[in-house]
Amino acid sequence: MSLNRSFKLVAPLGLALLAGCFTANLASAQEAYRGKFILPVEAHWGQLVLPPGEYSFALDYGTAAGKVTIRGGTGRALGFIMNPANCDQQTFDSSELILVRSGGNYRIRALRLAGLGLAFQYSVPKTERQLIVQVPQLLERIPVIIGG
């Protein structure tokens, strides 16, 4: 009887410990890539508006297409950007963000990750598409430092 009582007390504890180990492994497995970059100008990335400054990001494959979580210089999460379902697989010499300036605003159009050989192309809002087609664009390349 004493053995049965001990098992009833220890079993839930063991199960909780096992579940904790399992979820910790899942959380670390989702983060596929980390990096840092410095924006010299204010830039729009999806719905986020990023003022000039230092940022870090983590590419997360926990969702179907993946997402990029953006953090400010203090480490505070600012938001995330869903990656397009289709991305280019290419060879790059370096990792970088590609910014396009149109109408006085900068927009992040691509994230190239040399270590993974992936290039994510981000779309612009419909209201800006016509302006980008009509007005010459200035491209800025912002280096991405791997790790971080």
CORVEN-V207222 format. One record per residue. N is the residue number from 1. RES is the residue in three letters. PSI is psi in radians with two decimals (999 if undefined). NEAR is the number of other C-alpha atoms within 10 Angstrom. Layout:
N:RES:PSI:NEAR  N:RES:PSI:NEAR
This chain:
1:MET:-0.71:5  2:SER:-0.66:7  3:LEU:-0.74:7  4:ASN:-0.70:8  5:ARG:-0.73:9  6:SER:-0.74:10  7:PHE:-0.70:11  8:LYS:-0.54:11  9:LEU:-0.66:10  10:VAL:-0.58:10  11:ALA:-0.85:11  12:PRO:-0.62:11  13:LEU:-0.78:12  14:GLY:-0.70:11  15:LEU:-0.73:10  16:ALA:-0.72:11  17:LEU:-0.78:11  18:LEU:-0.76:11  19:ALA:-0.68:11  20:GLY:-0.75:11  21:CYS:-0.72:10  22:PHE:-0.79:11  23:THR:-0.56:11  24:ALA:-0.72:10  25:ASN:-0.68:10  26:LEU:-0.74:11  27:ALA:-0.74:11  28:SER:-0.47:10  29:ALA:-0.42:12  30:GLN:-0.52:15  31:GLU:1.92:17  32:ALA:-0.40:13  33:TYR:2.40:17  34:ARG:2.59:18  35:GLY:3.01:19  36:LYS:2.69:20  37:PHE:2.80:20  38:ILE:2.12:15  39:LEU:2.16:16  40:PRO:-0.21:11  41:VAL:2.85:13  42:GLU:2.36:14  43:ALA:2.56:19  44:HIS:2.31:18  45:TRP:1.78:20  46:GLY:-2.22:17  47:GLN:-0.13:10  48:LEU:2.46:13  49:VAL:2.01:13  50:LEU:2.02:19  51:PRO:2.89:14  52:PRO:2.48:12  53:GLY:-3.04:13  54:GLU:2.48:16  55:TYR:2.73:23  56:SER:2.79:24  57:PHE:2.80:25  58:ALA:2.24:20  59:LEU:2.21:20  60:ASP:2.14:23  61:TYR:0.34:16  62:GLY:-0.29:14  63:THR:3.02:10  64:ALA:-0.89:11  65:ALA:-0.24:13  66:GLY:2.86:18  67:LYS:2.80:19  68:VAL:2.10:20  69:THR:2.19:18  70:ILE:2.34:23  71:ARG:2.51:18  72:GLY:3.13:17  73:GLY:-0.47:14  74:THR:-0.11:9  75:GLY:-0.04:12  76:ARG:2.30:11  77:ALA:2.25:14  78:LEU:-0.44:14  79:GLY:-3.00:13  80:PHE:2.75:19  81:ILE:2.20:16  82:MET:2.32:16  83:ASN:2.60:22  84:PRO:2.61:14  85:ALA:-0.58:10  86:ASN:2.38:10  87:CYS:2.76:15  88:ASP:2.43:11  89:GLN:1.98:14  90:GLN:3.02:12  91:THR:2.23:14  92:PHE:2.59:15  93:ASP:-0.56:10  94:SER:2.78:14  95:SER:2.47:23  96:GLU:2.78:23  97:LEU:2.43:20  98:ILE:2.09:19  99:LEU:2.50:24  100:VAL:2.33:22  101:ARG:2.25:18  102:SER:2.26:19  103:GLY:0.48:12  104:GLY:-0.04:7  105:ASN:2.55:12  106:TYR:2.48:22  107:ARG:2.35:23  108:ILE:2.06:22  109:ARG:-0.43:19  110:ALA:2.61:19  111:LEU:2.03:21  112:ARG:2.21:25  113:LEU:1.77:25  114:ALA:-0.73:18  115:GLY:-0.50:13  116:LEU:-0.24:14  117:GLY:0.58:15  118:LEU:2.52:17  119:ALA:2.03:22  120:PHE:2.17:18  121:GLN:2.10:18  122:TYR:2.42:19  123:SER:2.85:15  124:VAL:2.74:15  125:PRO:2.64:10  126:LYS:-0.61:8  127:THR:-0.40:8  128:GLU:-0.31:12  129:ARG:-0.81:12  130:GLN:-0.69:10  131:LEU:-0.71:13  132:ILE:-0.64:15  133:VAL:-0.67:10  134:GLN:-0.59:9  135:VAL:2.38:11  136:PRO:2.55:12  137:GLN:2.56:15  138:LEU:2.18:10  139:LEU:2.39:15  140:GLU:2.38:15  141:ARG:2.11:14  142:ILE:2.05:17  143:PRO:2.53:17  144:VAL:2.23:22  145:ILE:2.20:16  146:ILE:2.56:18  147:GLY:-2.44:11  148:GLY:999:12
